[in-house]
Amino acid sequence: MPYLETLEASFSAWLIGSIQVVGLVSAWLARMSEGSPSQAWCQRLFFGSLLLVGFMTLAVVALGTRYWLFPGATLATMILAAVWDFRVHARIEHL
């Protein structure tokens, strides 16, 4: 049944891609919600997504597929979004 293999590969690709998109959107929401009433909710969503993307990256590497670079890049981007201060005025005040 070759169509099942194709369906399984297609589903896996869509699942991995969807998790990455949710992770990047949650990082953006966490940054944009700073100081707003929804900040706590967005941060919880981000940390949950960060955990999910981290485990997915480990799973993709452990399975031995060649496509580990995309989840790894998403994980790195999410970590950078969490720790990098994008505000210009905060850096100027410290000078």
C-alpha positions as protocol buffer text, in pm:
chain_id: "A"
residue {
  index: 1
  type: MET
  ca { x: 0 y: 0 z: 0 }
}
residue {
  index: 2
  type: PRO
  ca { x: 221 y: 282 z: -122 }
}
residue {
  index: 3
  type: TYR
  ca { x: -48 y: 546 z: -73 }
}
residue {
  index: 4
  type: LEU
  ca { x: -36 y: 489 z: 304 }
}
residue {
  index: 5
  type: GLU
  ca { x: 335 y: 563 z: 310 }
}
residue {
  index: 6
  type: THR
  ca { x: 276 y: 883 z: 115 }
}
residue {
  index: 7
  type: LEU
  ca { x: -12 y: 979 z: 344 }
}
residue {
  index: 8
  type: GLU
  ca { x: 201 y: 913 z: 652 }
}
residue {
  index: 9
  type: ALA
  ca { x: 493 y: 1117 z: 519 }
}
residue {
  index: 10
  type: SER
  ca { x: 262 y: 1399 z: 417 }
}
residue {
  index: 11
  type: PHE
  ca { x: 92 y: 1401 z: 757 }
}
residue {
  index: 12
  type: SER
  ca { x: 428 y: 1405 z: 935 }
}
residue {
  index: 13
  type: ALA
  ca { x: 550 y: 1695 z: 724 }
}
residue {
  index: 14
  type: TRP
  ca { x: 232 y: 1894 z: 789 }
}
residue {
  index: 15
  type: LEU
  ca { x: 246 y: 1817 z: 1161 }
}
residue {
  index: 16
  type: ILE
  ca { x: 610 y: 1924 z: 1192 }
}
residue {
  index: 17
  type: GLY
  ca { x: 546 y: 2236 z: 987 }
}
residue {
  index: 18
  type: SER
  ca { x: 239 y: 2329 z: 1189 }
}
residue {
  index: 19
  type: ILE
  ca { x: 423 y: 2293 z: 1519 }
}
residue {
  index: 20
  type: GLN
  ca { x: 698 y: 2519 z: 1388 }
}
residue {
  index: 21
  type: VAL
  ca { x: 450 y: 2784 z: 1275 }
}
residue {
  index: 22
  type: VAL
  ca { x: 273 y: 2775 z: 1611 }
}
residue {
  index: 23
  type: GLY
  ca { x: 610 y: 2810 z: 1785 }
}
residue {
  index: 24
  type: LEU
  ca { x: 713 y: 3114 z: 1581 }
}
residue {
  index: 25
  type: VAL
  ca { x: 371 y: 3278 z: 1619 }
}
residue {
  index: 26
  type: SER
  ca { x: 381 y: 3222 z: 1995 }
}
residue {
  index: 27
  type: ALA
  ca { x: 726 y: 3385 z: 2013 }
}
residue {
  index: 28
  type: TRP
  ca { x: 593 y: 3686 z: 1822 }
}
residue {
  index: 29
  type: LEU
  ca { x: 284 y: 3707 z: 2045 }
}
residue {
  index: 30
  type: ALA
  ca { x: 495 y: 3685 z: 2360 }
}
residue {
  index: 31
  type: ARG
  ca { x: 708 y: 3978 z: 2241 }
}
residue {
  index: 32
  type: MET
  ca { x: 416 y: 4190 z: 2123 }
}
residue {
  index: 33
  type: SER
  ca { x: 217 y: 4138 z: 2444 }
}
residue {
  index: 34
  type: GLU
  ca { x: 480 y: 4286 z: 2677 }
}
residue {
  index: 35
  type: GLY
  ca { x: 310 y: 4512 z: 2929 }
}
residue {
  index: 36
  type: SER
  ca { x: -42 y: 4416 z: 2823 }
}
residue {
  index: 37
  type: PRO
  ca { x: -300 y: 4224 z: 3027 }
}
residue {
  index: 38
  type: SER
  ca { x: -255 y: 3920 z: 2802 }
}
residue {
  index: 39
  type: GLN
  ca { x: 120 y: 3896 z: 2867 }
}
residue {
  index: 40
  type: ALA
  ca { x: 95 y: 3604 z: 3110 }
}
residue {
  index: 41
  type: TRP
  ca { x: -124 y: 3402 z: 2873 }
}
residue {
  index: 42
  type: CYS
  ca { x: 107 y: 3466 z: 2577 }
}
residue {
  index: 43
  type: GLN
  ca { x: 414 y: 3372 z: 2782 }
}
residue {
  index: 44
  type: ARG
  ca { x: 252 y: 3044 z: 2887 }
}
residue {
  index: 45
  type: LEU
  ca { x: 169 y: 2971 z: 2524 }
}
residue {
  index: 46
  type: PHE
  ca { x: 529 y: 3050 z: 2430 }
}
residue {
  index: 47
  type: PHE
  ca { x: 683 y: 2824 z: 2694 }
}
residue {
  index: 48
  type: GLY
  ca { x: 448 y: 2540 z: 2602 }
}
residue {
  index: 49
  type: SER
  ca { x: 535 y: 2584 z: 2235 }
}
residue {
  index: 50
  type: LEU
  ca { x: 905 y: 2604 z: 2318 }
}
residue {
  index: 51
  type: LEU
  ca { x: 879 y: 2272 z: 2500 }
}
residue {
  index: 52
  type: LEU
  ca { x: 685 y: 2118 z: 2212 }
}
residue {
  index: 53
  type: VAL
  ca { x: 930 y: 2243 z: 1947 }
}
residue {
  index: 54
  type: GLY
  ca { x: 1224 y: 2123 z: 2159 }
}
residue {
  index: 55
  type: PHE
  ca { x: 1084 y: 1772 z: 2192 }
}
residue {
  index: 56
  type: MET
  ca { x: 991 y: 1765 z: 1826 }
}
residue {
  index: 57
  type: THR
  ca { x: 1346 y: 1866 z: 1731 }
}
residue {
  index: 58
  type: LEU
  ca { x: 1488 y: 1588 z: 1947 }
}
residue {
  index: 59
  type: ALA
  ca { x: 1245 y: 1338 z: 1794 }
}
residue {
  index: 60
  type: VAL
  ca { x: 1331 y: 1438 z: 1438 }
}
residue {
  index: 61
  type: VAL
  ca { x: 1703 y: 1406 z: 1513 }
}
residue {
  index: 62
  type: ALA
  ca { x: 1653 y: 1072 z: 1689 }
}
residue {
  index: 63
  type: LEU
  ca { x: 1454 y: 931 z: 1397 }
}
residue {
  index: 64
  type: GLY
  ca { x: 1753 y: 993 z: 1175 }
}
residue {
  index: 65
  type: THR
  ca { x: 1575 y: 1195 z: 910 }
}
residue {
  index: 66
  type: ARG
  ca { x: 1757 y: 1450 z: 703 }
}
residue {
  index: 67
  type: TYR
  ca { x: 1513 y: 1725 z: 787 }
}
residue {
  index: 68
  type: TRP
  ca { x: 1631 y: 1818 z: 1137 }
}
residue {
  index: 69
  type: LEU
  ca { x: 1764 y: 2159 z: 1026 }
}
residue {
  index: 70
  type: PHE
  ca { x: 1423 y: 2327 z: 1000 }
}
residue {
  index: 71
  type: PRO
  ca { x: 1302 y: 2237 z: 1353 }
}
residue {
  index: 72
  type: GLY
  ca { x: 1647 y: 2324 z: 1488 }
}
residue {
  index: 73
  type: ALA
  ca { x: 1635 y: 2666 z: 1324 }
}
residue {
  index: 74
  type: THR
  ca { x: 1286 y: 2724 z: 1461 }
}
residue {
  index: 75
  type: LEU
  ca { x: 1402 y: 2631 z: 1811 }
}
residue {
  index: 76
  type: ALA
  ca { x: 1700 y: 2866 z: 1784 }
}
residue {
  index: 77
  type: THR
  ca { x: 1479 y: 3150 z: 1656 }
}
residue {
  index: 78
  type: MET
  ca { x: 1238 y: 3102 z: 1944 }
}
residue {
  index: 79
  type: ILE
  ca { x: 1521 y: 3111 z: 2198 }
}
residue {
  index: 80
  type: LEU
  ca { x: 1658 y: 3430 z: 2041 }
}
residue {
  index: 81
  type: ALA
  ca { x: 1313 y: 3587 z: 2049 }
}
residue {
  index: 82
  type: ALA
  ca { x: 1291 y: 3508 z: 2420 }
}
residue {
  index: 83
  type: VAL
  ca { x: 1625 y: 3652 z: 2527 }
}
residue {
  index: 84
  type: TRP
  ca { x: 1699 y: 3936 z: 2284 }
}
residue {
  index: 85
  type: ASP
  ca { x: 1582 y: 4282 z: 2388 }
}
residue {
  index: 86
  type: PHE
  ca { x: 1449 y: 4446 z: 2073 }
}
residue {
  index: 87
  type: ARG
  ca { x: 1368 y: 4780 z: 2237 }
}
residue {
  index: 88
  type: VAL
  ca { x: 1597 y: 5058 z: 2118 }
}
residue {
  index: 89
  type: HIS
  ca { x: 1531 y: 5295 z: 2407 }
}
residue {
  index: 90
  type: ALA
  ca { x: 1638 y: 5037 z: 2665 }
}
residue {
  index: 91
  type: ARG
  ca { x: 1983 y: 5010 z: 2508 }
}
residue {
  index: 92
  type: ILE
  ca { x: 2028 y: 5385 z: 2478 }
}
residue {
  index: 93
  type: GLU
  ca { x: 1950 y: 5445 z: 2846 }
}
residue {
  index: 94
  type: HIS
  ca { x: 2235 y: 5215 z: 2950 }
}
residue {
  index: 95
  type: LEU
  ca { x: 2498 y: 5408 z: 2753 }
}
